[in-house]
Amino acid sequence: MKGKIINYRRGRKTEYTNQYVVEIEGVKNREDAENYLGKKVVWTTSSGKRIIGKITRVHGKKGAVIARFSKGLPGQAIGSSINVEE
């Protein structure tokens, strides 16, 4: 299943650079997004390296989720696509 990285998880003064807000295709509300908790997400670099993260929580009421990576992704990952594995 495909998704899109929207931005870092952030507050007014802080940025969590290893946590990202992700929109998953076909997910429109909070109840649907809760089914993806604990699933793995994979971002692939242009050279083919796979960076794996995990969906940890729901973000908001429109179906976005928070994905957490161990080290974080490079800045060019924002706006790119991501794969959600079952």
C-alpha positions in Angstrom: 0.0 0.0 0.0 1.3 3.5 -0.9 1.5 6.5 1.3 3.0 10.0 1.2 5.3 11.8 3.7 3.7 15.1 4.6 6.1 16.7 7.1 8.0 16.1 10.4 5.9 15.8 13.5 6.4 19.2 15.1 5.1 21.7 17.6 5.4 25.4 17.6 9.1 25.4 18.7 10.2 21.8 18.3 10.7 19.4 15.4 10.9 15.7 15.9 13.2 14.8 12.9 12.8 11.0 13.3 8.9 11.1 13.3 6.9 11.9 10.2 3.3 12.6 9.4 2.2 10.1 6.7 -1.0 10.1 4.6 -2.0 6.5 3.5 -4.0 6.2 0.3 -7.6 5.2 0.8 -7.6 6.1 4.5 -10.1 8.9 5.2 -10.8 8.8 9.0 -9.3 8.0 12.3 -11.0 4.6 12.7 -9.5 3.4 9.4 -6.0 4.7 10.4 -6.1 2.7 13.6 -5.9 -0.5 11.6 -2.4 0.4 10.5 -0.8 0.8 14.0 2.3 -1.3 14.3 2.7 -1.8 10.6 6.1 -1.3 8.9 6.8 1.5 6.5 9.6 1.5 4.0 11.2 4.5 2.3 13.6 3.7 -0.6 16.5 6.0 -1.5 17.4 6.7 -5.1 20.3 4.2 -4.8 17.9 1.5 -3.7 18.7 1.5 0.1 15.6 0.7 2.2 15.0 2.6 5.4 12.4 0.9 7.6 10.2 2.6 10.2 7.0 1.8 12.2 3.6 3.4 12.5 3.2 4.4 16.1 0.0 6.5 16.4 -2.8 8.3 14.6 -2.4 12.0 13.8 -5.6 14.0 13.7 -9.1 12.9 12.5 -8.5 12.7 8.8 -6.6 9.5 8.7 -3.0 10.6 8.9 -0.5 8.6 11.0 2.8 9.1 12.7 5.7 6.9 11.4 8.8 6.7 13.5 12.3 5.8 12.2 15.3 5.0 14.3 17.6 7.7 12.9 15.4 9.8 10.6 15.2 10.4 6.9 17.0 13.0 4.8 15.1 16.2 4.0 14.4 15.2 0.4 12.1 12.5 1.8 9.4 15.0 2.6 6.8 14.9 -0.1 7.9 11.6 -1.5 6.1 8.3 -1.5 6.4 5.5 1.0 5.3 1.8 1.1 3.2 0.5 4.0 3.8 -3.3 4.4 1.1 -5.6 5.7 
